[in-house]
Amino acid sequence: MRFVGSIMVALLVYVLWKKRYRVLNMFLKRRWLRVLAVSWMMRIPFVREKMMFQTLH
């Protein structure tokens, strides 16, 4: 039973990896998830500095 569960998890990870952009687009269609993703990314100092540098220069 544990082996079958491991195979199912591995298969799920594989399918999600192959369809990752489709899954990402499906989630980011929703406005509140986009806002949440941007606010989460802006909490990372390196990302925030990089974005601010690109927008101001």
Number of C-alpha atoms within 10 A of each C-alpha: 6 7 8 9 10 11 12 12 12 12 12 12 13 12 11 14 12 11 11 13 11 12 12 11 10 10 14 15 10 10 10 11 12 13 12 12 13 11 12 10 13 16 10 10 10 11 12 14 12 11 12 12 10 9 8 6 5
